[in-house]
């Protein structure tokens, strides 16, 4: 993963909206790809979800 910068000029409302959006996307990806993600993480990091 590459480093990227988070803007430091967002309002608290904007930061909260982005945070909630990312959280929703993460949940949907995990629902759809749970088994593949678990297997990949197990291979890469030697642990299970």
PyMOL Python script that loads the backbone (N, CA, C, O; Angstrom):
from pymol import cmd

cmd.read_pdbstr("""\
ATOM      1  N   UNK A   1       0.838  -1.176   0.000  1.00  0.00           N
ATOM      2  CA  UNK A   1       0.000   0.000   0.000  1.00  0.00           C
ATOM      3  C   UNK A   1       0.887   1.244   0.000  1.00  0.00           C
ATOM      4  O   UNK A   1       1.925   1.272   0.661  1.00  0.00           O
ATOM      5  N   UNK A   2       0.486   2.240  -0.722  1.00  0.00           N
ATOM      6  CA  UNK A   2       1.270   3.471  -0.743  1.00  0.00           C
ATOM      7  C   UNK A   2       0.729   4.451   0.293  1.00  0.00           C
ATOM      8  O   UNK A   2      -0.443   4.413   0.667  1.00  0.00           O
ATOM      9  N   UNK A   3       1.614   5.319   0.737  1.00  0.00           N
ATOM     10  CA  UNK A   3       1.197   6.353   1.680  1.00  0.00           C
ATOM     11  C   UNK A   3       0.431   7.432   0.939  1.00  0.00           C
ATOM     12  O   UNK A   3       0.744   7.756  -0.207  1.00  0.00           O
ATOM     13  N   UNK A   4      -0.550   7.973   1.586  1.00  0.00           N
ATOM     14  CA  UNK A   4      -1.275   9.093   1.016  1.00  0.00           C
ATOM     15  C   UNK A   4      -1.627  10.031   2.151  1.00  0.00           C
ATOM     16  O   UNK A   4      -1.697   9.627   3.312  1.00  0.00           O
ATOM     17  N   UNK A   5      -1.843  11.269   1.808  1.00  0.00           N
ATOM     18  CA  UNK A   5      -2.125  12.277   2.825  1.00  0.00           C
ATOM     19  C   UNK A   5      -3.616  12.534   2.927  1.00  0.00           C
ATOM     20  O   UNK A   5      -4.335  12.576   1.929  1.00  0.00           O
ATOM     21  N   UNK A   6      -4.047  12.700   4.139  1.00  0.00           N
ATOM     22  CA  UNK A   6      -5.431  13.064   4.425  1.00  0.00           C
ATOM     23  C   UNK A   6      -5.463  14.588   4.529  1.00  0.00           C
ATOM     24  O   UNK A   6      -4.626  15.175   5.214  1.00  0.00           O
ATOM     25  N   UNK A   7      -6.411  15.230   3.862  1.00  0.00           N
ATOM     26  CA  UNK A   7      -6.478  16.684   3.951  1.00  0.00           C
ATOM     27  C   UNK A   7      -6.648  17.149   5.406  1.00  0.00           C
ATOM     28  O   UNK A   7      -7.354  16.511   6.188  1.00  0.00           O
ATOM     29  N   UNK A   8      -6.013  18.232   5.750  1.00  0.00           N
ATOM     30  CA  UNK A   8      -6.136  18.756   7.114  1.00  0.00           C
ATOM     31  C   UNK A   8      -7.103  19.937   7.189  1.00  0.00           C
ATOM     32  O   UNK A   8      -7.149  20.657   8.187  1.00  0.00           O
ATOM     33  N   UNK A   9      -7.869  20.120   6.123  1.00  0.00           N
ATOM     34  CA  UNK A   9      -8.792  21.262   6.084  1.00  0.00           C
ATOM     35  C   UNK A   9     -10.263  20.837   6.121  1.00  0.00           C
ATOM     36  O   UNK A   9     -11.150  21.686   6.026  1.00  0.00           O
ATOM     37  N   UNK A  10     -10.533  19.529   6.257  1.00  0.00           N
ATOM     38  CA  UNK A  10     -11.919  19.076   6.318  1.00  0.00           C
ATOM     39  C   UNK A  10     -12.573  19.571   7.600  1.00  0.00           C
ATOM     40  O   UNK A  10     -11.925  19.733   8.634  1.00  0.00           O
ATOM     41  N   UNK A  11     -13.864  19.804   7.499  1.00  0.00           N
ATOM     42  CA  UNK A  11     -14.635  20.093   8.710  1.00  0.00           C
ATOM     43  C   UNK A  11     -14.876  18.771   9.423  1.00  0.00           C
ATOM     44  O   UNK A  11     -14.662  17.704   8.846  1.00  0.00           O
ATOM     45  N   UNK A  12     -15.315  18.835  10.660  1.00  0.00           N
ATOM     46  CA  UNK A  12     -15.615  17.600  11.388  1.00  0.00           C
ATOM     47  C   UNK A  12     -16.741  16.831  10.694  1.00  0.00           C
ATOM     48  O   UNK A  12     -16.759  15.601  10.719  1.00  0.00           O
ATOM     49  N   UNK A  13     -17.669  17.546  10.080  1.00  0.00           N
ATOM     50  CA  UNK A  13     -18.762  16.898   9.354  1.00  0.00           C
ATOM     51  C   UNK A  13     -18.237  16.153   8.125  1.00  0.00           C
ATOM     52  O   UNK A  13     -18.660  15.032   7.839  1.00  0.00           O
ATOM     53  N   UNK A  14     -17.315  16.784   7.407  1.00  0.00           N
ATOM     54  CA  UNK A  14     -16.731  16.131   6.230  1.00  0.00           C
ATOM     55  C   UNK A  14     -15.923  14.899   6.634  1.00  0.00           C
ATOM     56  O   UNK A  14     -16.034  13.845   6.008  1.00  0.00           O
ATOM     57  N   UNK A  15     -15.124  15.035   7.666  1.00  0.00           N
ATOM     58  CA  UNK A  15     -14.322  13.902   8.134  1.00  0.00           C
ATOM     59  C   UNK A  15     -15.223  12.750   8.583  1.00  0.00           C
ATOM     60  O   UNK A  15     -14.937  11.587   8.302  1.00  0.00           O
ATOM     61  N   UNK A  16     -16.293  13.073   9.270  1.00  0.00           N
ATOM     62  CA  UNK A  16     -17.234  12.043   9.721  1.00  0.00           C
ATOM     63  C   UNK A  16     -17.900  11.369   8.533  1.00  0.00           C
ATOM     64  O   UNK A  16     -18.056  10.148   8.530  1.00  0.00           O
ATOM     65  N   UNK A  17     -18.293  12.132   7.528  1.00  0.00           N
ATOM     66  CA  UNK A  17     -18.927  11.560   6.334  1.00  0.00           C
ATOM     67  C   UNK A  17     -17.977  10.612   5.611  1.00  0.00           C
ATOM     68  O   UNK A  17     -18.385   9.528   5.193  1.00  0.00           O
ATOM     69  N   UNK A  18     -16.730  11.005   5.462  1.00  0.00           N
ATOM     70  CA  UNK A  18     -15.742  10.141   4.798  1.00  0.00           C
ATOM     71  C   UNK A  18     -15.520   8.885   5.626  1.00  0.00           C
ATOM     72  O   UNK A  18     -15.487   7.783   5.077  1.00  0.00           O
ATOM     73  N   UNK A  19     -15.369   9.031   6.924  1.00  0.00           N
ATOM     74  CA  UNK A  19     -15.168   7.897   7.817  1.00  0.00           C
ATOM     75  C   UNK A  19     -16.330   6.904   7.720  1.00  0.00           C
ATOM     76  O   UNK A  19     -16.108   5.698   7.612  1.00  0.00           O
ATOM     77  N   UNK A  20     -17.556   7.404   7.757  1.00  0.00           N
ATOM     78  CA  UNK A  20     -18.736   6.535   7.671  1.00  0.00           C
ATOM     79  C   UNK A  20     -18.827   5.867   6.302  1.00  0.00           C
ATOM     80  O   UNK A  20     -19.208   4.700   6.214  1.00  0.00           O
ATOM     81  N   UNK A  21     -18.489   6.578   5.246  1.00  0.00           N
ATOM     82  CA  UNK A  21     -18.500   6.011   3.895  1.00  0.00           C
ATOM     83  C   UNK A  21     -17.485   4.871   3.773  1.00  0.00           C
ATOM     84  O   UNK A  21     -17.799   3.807   3.240  1.00  0.00           O
ATOM     85  N   UNK A  22     -16.286   5.100   4.265  1.00  0.00           N
ATOM     86  CA  UNK A  22     -15.257   4.058   4.230  1.00  0.00           C
ATOM     87  C   UNK A  22     -15.693   2.853   5.050  1.00  0.00           C
ATOM     88  O   UNK A  22     -15.475   1.712   4.642  1.00  0.00           O
ATOM     89  N   UNK A  23     -16.303   3.095   6.191  1.00  0.00           N
ATOM     90  CA  UNK A  23     -16.786   2.018   7.049  1.00  0.00           C
ATOM     91  C   UNK A  23     -17.852   1.182   6.329  1.00  0.00           C
ATOM     92  O   UNK A  23     -17.842  -0.046   6.416  1.00  0.00           O
ATOM     93  N   UNK A  24     -18.768   1.849   5.621  1.00  0.00           N
ATOM     94  CA  UNK A  24     -19.801   1.139   4.864  1.00  0.00           C
ATOM     95  C   UNK A  24     -19.206   0.299   3.736  1.00  0.00           C
ATOM     96  O   UNK A  24     -19.597  -0.849   3.529  1.00  0.00           O
ATOM     97  N   UNK A  25     -18.257   0.885   3.012  1.00  0.00           N
ATOM     98  CA  UNK A  25     -17.604   0.149   1.921  1.00  0.00           C
ATOM     99  C   UNK A  25     -16.882  -1.071   2.482  1.00  0.00           C
ATOM    100  O   UNK A  25     -16.966  -2.162   1.918  1.00  0.00           O
ATOM    101  N   UNK A  26     -16.173  -0.881   3.594  1.00  0.00           N
ATOM    102  CA  UNK A  26     -15.443  -1.991   4.227  1.00  0.00           C
ATOM    103  C   UNK A  26     -16.407  -3.120   4.592  1.00  0.00           C
ATOM    104  O   UNK A  26     -16.126  -4.291   4.333  1.00  0.00           O
ATOM    105  N   UNK A  27     -17.534  -2.767   5.187  1.00  0.00           N
ATOM    106  CA  UNK A  27     -18.525  -3.783   5.571  1.00  0.00           C
ATOM    107  C   UNK A  27     -19.045  -4.546   4.354  1.00  0.00           C
ATOM    108  O   UNK A  27     -19.163  -5.770   4.394  1.00  0.00           O
ATOM    109  N   UNK A  28     -19.355  -3.830   3.279  1.00  0.00           N
ATOM    110  CA  UNK A  28     -19.889  -4.482   2.078  1.00  0.00           C
ATOM    111  C   UNK A  28     -18.854  -5.391   1.417  1.00  0.00           C
ATOM    112  O   UNK A  28     -19.182  -6.482   0.950  1.00  0.00           O
ATOM    113  N   UNK A  29     -17.614  -4.936   1.382  1.00  0.00           N
ATOM    114  CA  UNK A  29     -16.545  -5.766   0.822  1.00  0.00           C
ATOM    115  C   UNK A  29     -16.367  -7.015   1.673  1.00  0.00           C
ATOM    116  O   UNK A  29     -16.224  -8.113   1.135  1.00  0.00           O
ATOM    117  N   UNK A  30     -16.373  -6.863   2.981  1.00  0.00           N
ATOM    118  CA  UNK A  30     -16.199  -8.006   3.867  1.00  0.00           C
ATOM    119  C   UNK A  30     -17.347  -9.003   3.725  1.00  0.00           C
ATOM    120  O   UNK A  30     -17.117 -10.212   3.738  1.00  0.00           O
ATOM    121  N   UNK A  31     -18.561  -8.520   3.593  1.00  0.00           N
ATOM    122  CA  UNK A  31     -19.708  -9.411   3.403  1.00  0.00           C
ATOM    123  C   UNK A  31     -19.532 -10.225   2.122  1.00  0.00           C
ATOM    124  O   UNK A  31     -19.763 -11.434   2.110  1.00  0.00           O
ATOM    125  N   UNK A  32     -19.130  -9.566   1.065  1.00  0.00           N
ATOM    126  CA  UNK A  32     -19.024 -10.222  -0.239  1.00  0.00           C
ATOM    127  C   UNK A  32     -17.797 -11.134  -0.352  1.00  0.00           C
ATOM    128  O   UNK A  32     -17.873 -12.203  -0.958  1.00  0.00           O
ATOM    129  N   UNK A  33     -16.673 -10.714   0.229  1.00  0.00           N
ATOM    130  CA  UNK A  33     -15.405 -11.425   0.039  1.00  0.00           C
ATOM    131  C   UNK A  33     -14.837 -12.016   1.325  1.00  0.00           C
ATOM    132  O   UNK A  33     -13.635 -12.270   1.405  1.00  0.00           O
ATOM    133  N   UNK A  34     -15.671 -12.237   2.319  1.00  0.00           N
ATOM    134  CA  UNK A  34     -15.200 -12.680   3.639  1.00  0.00           C
ATOM    135  C   UNK A  34     -14.239 -13.868   3.582  1.00  0.00           C
ATOM    136  O   UNK A  34     -13.165 -13.823   4.182  1.00  0.00           O
ATOM    137  N   UNK A  35     -14.610 -14.909   2.877  1.00  0.00           N
ATOM    138  CA  UNK A  35     -13.768 -16.109   2.840  1.00  0.00           C
ATOM    139  C   UNK A  35     -12.436 -15.859   2.142  1.00  0.00           C
ATOM    140  O   UNK A  35     -11.387 -16.311   2.601  1.00  0.00           O
ATOM    141  N   UNK A  36     -12.491 -15.132   1.024  1.00  0.00           N
ATOM    142  CA  UNK A  36     -11.255 -14.833   0.300  1.00  0.00           C
ATOM    143  C   UNK A  36     -10.341 -13.927   1.122  1.00  0.00           C
ATOM    144  O   UNK A  36      -9.124 -14.111   1.133  1.00  0.00           O
ATOM    145  N   UNK A  37     -10.920 -12.972   1.793  1.00  0.00           N
ATOM    146  CA  UNK A  37     -10.130 -12.061   2.626  1.00  0.00           C
ATOM    147  C   UNK A  37      -9.503 -12.825   3.781  1.00  0.00           C
ATOM    148  O   UNK A  37      -8.324 -12.638   4.084  1.00  0.00           O
ATOM    149  N   UNK A  38     -10.278 -13.677   4.420  1.00  0.00           N
ATOM    150  CA  UNK A  38      -9.760 -14.460   5.540  1.00  0.00           C
ATOM    151  C   UNK A  38      -8.607 -15.341   5.088  1.00  0.00           C
ATOM    152  O   UNK A  38      -7.587 -15.428   5.772  1.00  0.00           O
ATOM    153  N   UNK A  39      -8.757 -15.990   3.952  1.00  0.00           N
ATOM    154  CA  UNK A  39      -7.698 -16.855   3.442  1.00  0.00           C
ATOM    155  C   UNK A  39      -6.451 -16.045   3.094  1.00  0.00           C
ATOM    156  O   UNK A  39      -5.336 -16.448   3.424  1.00  0.00           O
ATOM    157  N   UNK A  40      -6.635 -14.920   2.439  1.00  0.00           N
ATOM    158  CA  UNK A  40      -5.501 -14.071   2.072  1.00  0.00           C
ATOM    159  C   UNK A  40      -4.764 -13.571   3.316  1.00  0.00           C
ATOM    160  O   UNK A  40      -3.535 -13.599   3.370  1.00  0.00           O
ATOM    161  N   UNK A  41      -5.518 -13.118   4.305  1.00  0.00           N
ATOM    162  CA  UNK A  41      -4.896 -12.617   5.528  1.00  0.00           C
ATOM    163  C   UNK A  41      -4.176 -13.730   6.277  1.00  0.00           C
ATOM    164  O   UNK A  41      -3.117 -13.515   6.866  1.00  0.00           O
ATOM    165  N   UNK A  42      -4.758 -14.910   6.247  1.00  0.00           N
ATOM    166  CA  UNK A  42      -4.127 -16.051   6.906  1.00  0.00           C
ATOM    167  C   UNK A  42      -2.792 -16.357   6.244  1.00  0.00           C
ATOM    168  O   UNK A  42      -1.797 -16.605   6.925  1.00  0.00           O
ATOM    169  N   UNK A  43      -2.772 -16.340   4.911  1.00  0.00           N
ATOM    170  CA  UNK A  43      -1.533 -16.602   4.181  1.00  0.00           C
ATOM    171  C   UNK A  43      -0.491 -15.511   4.416  1.00  0.00           C
ATOM    172  O   UNK A  43       0.689 -15.809   4.600  1.00  0.00           O
ATOM    173  N   UNK A  44      -0.916 -14.265   4.410  1.00  0.00           N
ATOM    174  CA  UNK A  44       0.018 -13.140   4.532  1.00  0.00           C
ATOM    175  C   UNK A  44       0.450 -12.869   5.972  1.00  0.00           C
ATOM    176  O   UNK A  44       1.595 -12.492   6.216  1.00  0.00           O
ATOM    177  N   UNK A  45      -0.448 -13.058   6.906  1.00  0.00           N
ATOM    178  CA  UNK A  45      -0.178 -12.627   8.267  1.00  0.00           C
ATOM    179  C   UNK A  45      -0.270 -13.751   9.304  1.00  0.00           C
ATOM    180  O   UNK A  45      -0.065 -13.526  10.497  1.00  0.00           O
ATOM    181  N   UNK A  46      -0.574 -14.939   8.842  1.00  0.00           N
ATOM    182  CA  UNK A  46      -0.649 -16.100   9.737  1.00  0.00           C
ATOM    183  C   UNK A  46      -1.693 -15.947  10.853  1.00  0.00           C
ATOM    184  O   UNK A  46      -1.436 -16.312  12.000  1.00  0.00           O
ATOM    185  N   UNK A  47      -2.859 -15.411  10.513  1.00  0.00           N
ATOM    186  CA  UNK A  47      -3.976 -15.387  11.460  1.00  0.00           C
ATOM    187  C   UNK A  47      -5.298 -15.394  10.717  1.00  0.00           C
ATOM    188  O   UNK A  47      -5.348 -15.147   9.512  1.00  0.00           O
ATOM    189  N   UNK A  48      -6.374 -15.680  11.448  1.00  0.00           N
ATOM    190  CA  UNK A  48      -7.704 -15.756  10.864  1.00  0.00           C
ATOM    191  C   UNK A  48      -8.584 -14.640  11.407  1.00  0.00           C
ATOM    192  O   UNK A  48      -8.364 -14.125  12.503  1.00  0.00           O
ATOM    193  N   UNK A  49      -9.597 -14.277  10.602  1.00  0.00           N
ATOM    194  CA  UNK A  49     -10.580 -13.268  11.048  1.00  0.00           C
ATOM    195  C   UNK A  49     -11.561 -13.910  11.990  1.00  0.00           C
ATOM    196  O   UNK A  49     -12.471 -13.243  12.483  1.00  0.00           O
TER     197      UNK A  49
END
""", "prot")
cmd.dss("prot")
cmd.show_as("cartoon", "prot")
cmd.util.cbc("prot")
cmd.orient("prot")
